Amino acid sequence: MSWRVVVLHACRNMQPSKIPYRSFFRIIILSTTLFTFSIAARDTITPTQPLADNETLVSSDGSFALGFFTPSATASRYVGIWYNKIPSRDIVWVANRGNPVIDSAGQLSVAANGTLIITDQKSTAVVWSAAGDPTAGLVSPVAQLLDNGNFVVKGGDGGNGSYAWQGFDHPTDTLLPGMKLGVDRTTGLNRTLTAWKSKNDPSPGEFYAAVDIRGDPEVYLWAGSNKQWRSGPSVGIGASGSADRGFSVRFVDNDQEVAYSQVVTDKSIVSRVVVNQSGLIQHALWSWETSQWNISWYAPSGKCDAVGECGTYGVCNANDSPALCQCLQGFVPSNQREWDLRNWGDGCVRSTNLTCTNGTTDGFMVVPGVKLPVSSNAVVNMSLSLDECEAKCLKNCSCTAYASANISSADGKGCVMWVEELLDISKVSTSGRNLYVRLSAGDLASGKRKTLWSRASWPLFVATCDLLLVLLTIYLTCVFRRIWNRRRRRRATPYAINFFNEQFDEGGTGNDFDLPILDFATVEAATDYFSTANKLGEGGYGPVYKGVLSDGQEIAVKRLAKTSLQGTEEFKNEVILIAKLQNRNLVRLLGCCIEREERLLIYEYMINKSLDAFLFGKEVPPLDWQTRYRIILGITRGLLYLHHDSRFRIIHRDMKASNILLDKDMNPKISDFGMARILGGDETNINTKKVVGTYGYMSPEYALDGIFSLKSDVYSFGVLVLEIISGKKNRGSSPFSPQLNLVSHAWSLWIERKGLELVDESLNYTVAVKEVLNCIKVGLLCVQERPEDRPLMSSVILMLGSDIATLPEPKQPGFVTRVFPLQVDENVNMHEVYASNHLSASLVGR
């Protein structure tokens, strides 16, 4: 009987005139109390009071909620925990992520022995269960959702304050404050973070983060069995913060456990670390003012984050682009040819072998400010000082380097020694450590050296002089031959006399030019003398040929055409810019050739050529949705690198499908930087009289007023996203009305709530409807008419991983009311150049 029935029954049995004042107030108080209890959400379940499918537990302070949920486009039911006060309802923990309740309502209960059970209410079959500690000796077990988001099983009598089972011991993809990432040494429990398989499938995906406790512990991000990123020994997972800001990262390494955790002292701060299905580990903070997650840190974020990028004894420095890797002092590249082509994976080898004679002839070189090498097989001794560590390393012939194991130790104790080759060293701007690398005396700048003037060493001295004389002769021969060749070329082609000086040294850029230069004969032979059979296509710059170098490496060669509207400036721009860029989603420039009137660019060869062939071509199979979505994510990361993470802020200015190349695994790589510009200093936009780009991809403010900024690339990216989804061009022949381009058509369908009609008919996207709609919405947000309304690429990458309901509604795009005219003002000289295979379609105006 409900409280309303009780009160109503009592009132009906009383005549109003005979109700005493005290009884009246007791009824009011009783009804108010019962009403309060009826609307207060509970935070526990008991053996006699399970949680039904349509019920929700809410923590006592209202921060977290627990209940059943169904991901989009599925009929599966899961028990999860989410933020109760955040509208986006982000799931932070899932109980039965690998065992959903299918096509039925579920029930969560706790058995008398403390075991949590999820059952299918149709068949009462057990779908998932979690047994607690059998030694806990629970009395009247209770499962409770705590204020920190932890779901625990404990004794109803209060017990000893410990838990028989807790969700924090079994994290999914999210690390909450108070939750630990690491290993419990006493029980062997390994707490890891594993990404969802997809946005709509919480089952374990291929990406996961775990702590390697061997040697000096560090966090690794894995993709299956491949290492994607590591934190460095005892540095942490990058959740930037400090105690005075209200949150920080804590690392514990003792006999009981090795673990990282977040500590939040300000209750208004909502902080989380997530491993997402895109292969990123991110630290995010919730903004109550803007109602969105702000990413404060993520990894991998740069080229140096790839594990082993520079091989053994190589140091990766993102600020030294394009020469990303350098060998340590006393080491040389093990494969100079590959090193010159920027394939650094083979690493470096010692110039002089260690002598290890009584530990006295070798010494140490300090390498400051680095992420320490992989330490899986390192030896750690926390009782040694740094001086004792050096002495111990010298006595061990296998020891290659040492460092302090605990830079925050008050007594300076702690030693870590590497007894193998040093792998994955990189320069870091913050939290860098000092690494002491062992070298032979001959390779040290100030070491003990044997004198060459002793009688015993005189024959060695003579042999050394003879060798130096031979090497000097060879060197001078090469120098004179190069000078002679240069003079011969200058006499043959006056145009190229001062090409390097004028084009690359003027304005101080010459010091930045660091790219292998191939001679024309080598490129000519590689392309079979630029045969028609090797021609891949032709664009605004000129023809593109496939080639094979003498060592078997496949290359793509862009050859400047005499009739090209592009020229010296574009060539210079591409060489200087792309040579400095290092990102997995940017095409790699291997070298260039400047000889006679020839100007050639040599790239890595992309076997699948360009994206437009797959979107608009008829001779290739259509792309499935997962491939298209992966391509969108890859382009997003490439642009994010250009706009925010590279050494310079770069505007591409010619983003289009033909400038997206695809490797053998269909990973996208942005190409063609001839039109790119660098934003300097505090610049946010640039006004130019020379409009370059491609019709259909140019933003309104750029096409009409010559104003370009980072938001110009965002507009082009939005058009590209809509083309990838629809498989149709923004301009040119289309099934739409002649007055509508693709952007206008997409906008019309969106406001009519018919967005899915935009999708390519060849796609089977039934399992990813929400993901498809989310991408359409992001595309429309990027092509909004006003630049200030368009998101930055740093926000776009978050939007692609967000729920569609949390994204703002797009406003009207640019060029909706009319198609950009083919005729132009008489004062503007514009040419539209189309290639037969659409490798490039460029607009050049003045």
Secondary structure, 3 states (H helix, E strand, C coil): CCHHHHHHHHHHCCCHHHCCHHHHHHHHHHHHHHHHHHHCCCCEEECCECEECCCEEECCCCCEEEEEECCCCCCEEEEEEEECCCCCCCEEEECCCCCCEECCCEEEEECCCCCEEEEECCCCCEEEEECCCCCCCCCCEEEEECCCCCEEEEECCCCCCCCCEEHHHCCCCEECCCCEEEEECCCCCEECEEEEEECCEEEEEEEEEEEECCCCCEEEEEECCEEEEECCCCCCCCCCCCHHHCEEEEEEECCCEEEEEEEECCCCCCEEEEECCCCCEEEEEEECCCCEEEEEEEECCCHHHCCCCCCECEEECHHHCCCCEEECCCEEECCHHHHHCCCCCCCEEECCCCCCCCCCCEEEEEEEEEECCCCCCCEEECCCCHHHHHHHHHHCCCCCEEEECCCCCCCCCCEEEECCCCECEEECCCCCEEEEEEEEHHHCCCCCCCCCCCCCCHHHHHHHHHHHHHHHHHHHHHHHHHHHHHHHHHHHCHHHCCHHHHHHHHHHCHHHCCCCECCHHHHHHHCCCCCHHHEEEECCCCEEEEEECCCCCEEEEEECCCCCCCCHHHHHHHHHHHCCCCCCCECCEEEEEEECCEEEEEEECCCCCEHHHHHHCCCCCCCCHHHHHHHHHHHHHHHHHHHHHCCCEEECCCCCHHHEEECCCCCEEECCCCCCEEECCCCCEEECCCCEECCCCCCHHHHHHCEEEHHHHHHHHHHHHHHHHHCCCCCCCCCCCCCCCHHHHHHHHHHCCCHHHHCCCCCCCHHHHHHHHHHHHHHHHHCECCHHHCCCHHHHHHHCCCCHHHCCCCCCECCCCCCCCCCCCCCCCCEEEECCCCCCEEEECC
